[in-house]
Amino acid sequence: MKMNKILLAILAMGTTAGVAQAQVNLVNSDQSQLSVYGILDAGLVQMTGAGNISPNFVTGAVPTASAGAHVGTVRGMMNGGESQSRWGIRGSEDLGDGNKAFFQLESALDVGSGQLATSGLSGSNGISGAASTPTHNMIADTSLNGQLFNRNAFIGLSNKDMGAVSFGRQNSLQLDIIASTAGGYDPVNAQMFSPINFSGSYGGGGVTDNARVDNAIKYANQIGNFNVNAIYAFGGMAAAATARSNAQLNLGYEADTFGVQFATQQAHDTTALNPGTVGALAAGPYTINAQFLNLTSYMLTGRYKVTDPLMLKAGIERMEYNAPSNYAADVAMNTIYSYTIATASQFTGAQKNLNVYWLGANYDVSSKTKVSVGYYDVELPSGTGNGAGGVYATSGSDKYFSAMIEYNLSKKTNVYAAFMQDKKSGAMAFTGPVTAYVPNTFNTYGAGLRVKF
């Protein structure tokens, strides 16, 4: 395989009109395959209780409500209403005797601006430069933090009987269950219209940074209808062997009419990032604050095909937050991803628990039209830790109702319209910093176009 010709072909695609109409096979022989693929998804959105649509945030808007960004109703363009816009390169080589080598590089992008999709945490920081006055930009922590290939970057080897082993940046197993395994166990499998699809904290077992795992070794195998997946990620910190490490396991069964998936993960010294305060902004344009913590999570999901057009889906997840195991090593870090850490802190006090439940259905009205509905409930029990040494005196809840209709124009192109309502109460309701800007019921309406290539 002549690598120079392949690289020239990839570069030429950037100036070739119509490339988003079909997958491009750069190499396709008996021994090797190399292709470029992706999804482009854009549309219009209206949101109540919202802030400004941010050109630096992955979707442009935060449908689960962005703290400190509650001004009123906003209308504008959303990026990836149904699926995150992306492009990627994947390839494989047949090594003979049922063995293959493979790789994948995948990056999220913003169709509206043409930029690399990222969190928007750095630069604007969600505040102005004086007196903590909100700028009302909708931004949030994500697992996309300026990496060139921010969704996936891995290589591996597979055997038709023994399974596959891959190395690199890879999806969390819980993220795969929500959005990918068996077509996704999220009933409304749409990025802007489902809390568990939008927020990587559910796929990440508690924080969104965990939704994709760096420096990870993954084993995957399917034995008949059963599947097993495991991940171990190395922290790579001297004198602190478990710091920044992550261990995950997934076991499941998939048949035509039903499926069930279980997953668990244990993450040490992971991070929850936030745009910080005026002090963080003053420290530089690419600064954030980081809280270090340990996470344990469990997820159980199921699906059942009642009839050919009707599929039911449900799931539960338990997330447990605790103090980090190696804070002395954590606090010595002064950078993470492409950011400078202005202030580092640690989760302290009693364990925090979040319980998540969802239930919904997909119904194929016709061969071209599908309707999806879902109900999601995030519960915070009273007495659970707040991460700052205290406990929540009252319980809290965050409830969502979502609905979406899709119409397929072809096998690769569809249009969609969707709605999501979010109601927060109790300890999960917003209370500041400016009470006039803090509603606790949020409605998101949108319609868009999605093209796969």
Backbone hydrogen bonds, N-H to C=O, Kabsch-Sander energy under -0.5 kcal/mol:
donor,donor_aa,acceptor,acceptor_aa,energy
3,M,1,M,-1.0
6,I,2,K,-1.6
7,L,3,M,-2.6
8,L,4,N,-2.2
9,A,5,K,-1.9
10,I,6,I,-2.1
11,L,7,L,-2.3
12,A,8,L,-2.2
13,M,9,A,-1.1
13,M,10,I,-0.5
14,G,10,I,-0.6
14,G,11,L,-1.2
15,T,12,A,-1.6
16,T,13,M,-1.3
17,A,15,T,-0.6
19,V,16,T,-1.0
21,Q,18,G,-1.1
22,A,19,V,-0.8
24,V,36,V,-1.8
25,N,23,Q,-0.6
26,L,24,V,-0.9
26,L,34,L,-1.8
27,V,34,L,-1.8
29,S,32,S,-3.0
33,Q,92,S,-2.6
34,L,27,V,-2.6
35,S,90,R,-2.7
36,V,24,V,-2.4
37,Y,88,G,-2.1
39,I,86,R,-1.9
40,L,451,V,-2.8
42,A,449,L,-2.0
43,G,78,M,-1.8
44,L,447,A,-2.3
45,V,76,G,-2.7
46,Q,445,Y,-2.8
47,M,74,V,-2.4
48,T,443,N,-2.3
50,A,72,G,-3.1
52,N,136,H,-3.6
54,S,60,G,-2.2
57,F,54,S,-1.0
58,V,118,T,-1.3
65,A,62,V,-1.4
67,A,65,A,-0.6
69,A,66,S,-2.0
71,V,50,A,-3.1
71,V,69,A,-0.6
72,G,50,A,-1.9
74,V,47,M,-2.4
76,G,45,V,-2.1
78,M,43,G,-2.5
79,N,59,T,-2.1
80,G,41,D,-2.3
80,G,78,M,-0.6
86,R,39,I,-2.7
87,W,107,S,-2.2
88,G,37,Y,-2.5
89,I,105,L,-2.6
90,R,35,S,-2.3
91,G,103,F,-1.9
92,S,33,Q,-2.2
93,E,101,A,-2.6
94,D,31,Q,-4.3
95,L,93,E,-0.6
95,L,99,N,-2.5
96,G,99,N,-0.8
99,N,96,G,-1.4
100,K,158,S,-2.2
101,A,93,E,-2.2
102,F,156,G,-2.4
103,F,91,G,-2.1
104,Q,154,F,-2.3
105,L,89,I,-2.7
106,E,152,N,-2.8
107,S,87,W,-2.8
109,L,85,S,-1.7
110,D,115,Q,-2.9
111,V,109,L,-0.7
114,G,110,D,-2.9
117,A,108,A,-1.7
119,S,144,L,-0.9
123,G,285,P,-1.8
124,S,122,S,-1.4
125,N,120,G,-0.5
127,I,124,S,-1.3
128,S,133,T,-2.4
133,T,130,A,-1.9
135,T,126,G,-1.1
136,H,126,G,-0.6
138,M,52,N,-2.4
139,I,137,N,-0.8
140,A,119,S,-1.2
145,N,143,S,-0.8
150,N,147,Q,-0.6
150,N,148,L,-0.8
151,R,106,E,-1.7
152,N,106,E,-1.6
153,A,169,R,-2.4
154,F,104,Q,-2.3
155,I,167,F,-1.9
156,G,102,F,-2.4
157,L,165,V,-2.3
158,S,100,K,-2.6
159,N,163,G,-2.7
160,K,98,G,-1.8
163,G,159,N,-2.2
164,A,220,A,-3.0
165,V,157,L,-2.8
166,S,218,K,-2.4
167,F,155,I,-3.2
168,G,216,A,-2.3
169,R,153,A,-2.5
170,Q,168,G,-0.6
170,Q,213,V,-2.1
172,S,211,A,-3.0
175,L,203,G,-0.8
176,D,172,S,-1.9
177,I,173,L,-1.7
178,I,174,Q,-2.0
179,A,175,L,-2.2
180,S,176,D,-2.8
181,T,176,D,-2.8
183,G,180,S,-2.0
184,G,181,T,-2.1
185,Y,177,I,-1.9
186,D,178,I,-1.5
189,N,187,P,-0.8
190,A,188,V,-2.6
191,Q,82,E,-1.9
192,M,81,G,-2.4
193,F,190,A,-0.9
198,F,194,S,-2.7
199,S,195,P,-2.3
200,G,198,F,-0.6
202,Y,199,S,-1.3
203,G,199,S,-0.7
204,G,200,G,-2.3
205,G,202,Y,-1.0
206,G,201,S,-3.0
207,V,204,G,-0.5
210,N,207,V,-1.3
211,A,208,T,-1.9
212,R,209,D,-0.6
213,V,170,Q,-3.4
214,D,212,R,-0.5
216,A,168,G,-2.2
217,I,232,Y,-2.7
218,K,166,S,-2.5
219,Y,230,A,-2.8
220,A,164,A,-2.5
221,N,228,V,-2.3
223,I,226,F,-2.5
224,G,222,Q,-0.6
226,F,223,I,-2.0
227,N,252,G,-2.3
228,V,221,N,-2.6
229,N,250,N,-2.5
230,A,219,Y,-2.4
231,I,248,Q,-2.0
232,Y,217,I,-2.2
233,A,246,N,-2.9
234,F,215,N,-2.0
238,A,236,G,-0.5
240,A,237,M,-1.5
243,A,240,A,-0.9
244,R,268,H,-0.7
245,S,242,T,-2.1
246,N,233,A,-1.6
247,A,266,Q,-2.4
248,Q,231,I,-2.7
249,L,264,T,-2.3
250,N,229,N,-2.8
251,L,262,F,-2.3
252,G,227,N,-2.2
253,Y,260,V,-2.6
254,E,225,N,-2.5
255,A,258,F,-2.7
259,G,303,R,-1.8
260,V,253,Y,-2.4
261,Q,301,T,-2.0
262,F,251,L,-2.8
263,A,299,M,-2.4
264,T,249,L,-2.2
265,Q,297,S,-1.8
266,Q,247,A,-2.6
267,A,295,L,-2.6
268,H,245,S,-2.5
270,T,293,L,-2.0
272,A,291,Q,-2.0
274,N,289,N,-2.1
281,L,277,T,-2.1
282,A,278,V,-2.5
283,A,279,G,-1.0
284,G,281,L,-1.4
287,T,284,G,-0.8
288,I,340,T,-2.2
289,N,274,N,-2.4
290,A,343,T,-2.4
291,Q,272,A,-2.3
292,F,345,S,-2.7
293,L,270,T,-2.0
294,N,322,N,-2.5
295,L,267,A,-2.6
296,T,320,E,-1.9
297,S,265,Q,-2.1
298,Y,318,R,-2.1
299,M,263,A,-2.7
300,L,316,I,-2.4
301,T,261,Q,-2.6
302,G,314,A,-2.5
303,R,259,G,-2.2
304,Y,312,L,-2.3
305,K,257,T,-3.6
306,V,304,Y,-0.9
306,V,310,L,-1.3
307,T,310,L,-1.2
311,M,309,P,-0.5
311,M,362,N,-2.7
312,L,304,Y,-2.9
313,K,360,G,-2.7
314,A,302,G,-2.3
315,G,358,W,-2.2
316,I,300,L,-2.3
317,E,356,V,-2.3
318,R,298,Y,-2.5
319,M,354,L,-2.6
320,E,296,T,-2.8
321,Y,352,K,-2.8
322,N,294,N,-2.3
329,A,326,N,-0.8
330,D,326,N,-2.3
331,V,327,Y,-3.0
332,A,329,A,-0.6
333,M,330,D,-2.1
336,I,339,Y,-2.0
338,S,145,N,-0.6
339,Y,336,I,-2.6
340,T,286,Y,-2.9
341,I,334,N,-2.2
342,A,288,I,-3.2
342,A,340,T,-0.7
343,T,288,I,-0.7
345,S,290,A,-2.2
347,F,292,F,-2.3
348,T,387,G,-1.8
352,K,321,Y,-1.9
354,L,319,M,-2.2
355,N,379,E,-2.4
356,V,317,E,-2.9
357,Y,377,D,-2.3
358,W,315,G,-2.3
359,L,375,Y,-2.1
360,G,313,K,-2.5
361,A,373,V,-2.0
362,N,311,M,-2.6
363,Y,371,V,-2.9
364,D,309,P,-2.4
365,V,363,Y,-1.0
365,V,369,T,-1.1
366,S,369,T,-1.7
370,K,406,E,-2.0
371,V,363,Y,-2.8
372,S,404,M,-2.9
373,V,361,A,-2.2
374,G,402,S,-2.3
375,Y,359,L,-2.6
376,Y,400,Y,-2.3
377,D,357,Y,-2.8
378,V,398,D,-2.3
379,E,355,N,-3.3
379,E,377,D,-0.5
380,L,396,G,-2.9
383,G,392,Y,-3.8
384,T,381,P,-1.2
385,G,351,Q,-2.6
386,N,390,G,-2.1
389,G,348,T,-1.5
392,Y,384,T,-2.5
393,A,391,V,-0.6
396,G,380,L,-2.3
397,S,425,S,-1.8
398,D,378,V,-2.1
399,K,423,K,-2.7
400,Y,376,Y,-2.8
401,F,421,Q,-2.0
402,S,374,G,-2.7
403,A,419,F,-2.3
404,M,372,S,-2.5
405,I,417,A,-2.6
406,E,370,K,-2.7
407,Y,415,V,-2.8
408,N,368,K,-2.8
409,L,407,Y,-0.6
409,L,413,T,-2.0
410,S,413,T,-1.9
414,N,450,R,-2.2
415,V,407,Y,-2.4
416,Y,448,G,-2.0
417,A,405,I,-2.0
418,A,446,G,-2.7
419,F,403,A,-2.5
420,M,444,T,-2.2
421,Q,401,F,-2.5
422,D,442,F,-2.8
423,K,399,K,-2.9
424,K,440,N,-2.8
425,S,397,S,-2.4
427,A,395,S,-1.9
428,M,425,S,-1.7
429,A,426,G,-1.7
435,T,433,P,-0.6
437,Y,434,V,-2.5
438,V,435,T,-1.7
442,F,422,D,-2.7
444,T,420,M,-2.7
445,Y,46,Q,-2.9
446,G,418,A,-2.2
447,A,44,L,-2.0
448,G,416,Y,-2.2
449,L,42,A,-2.7
450,R,414,N,-2.8
451,V,40,L,-2.9
452,K,412,K,-2.7
453,F,38,G,-2.9
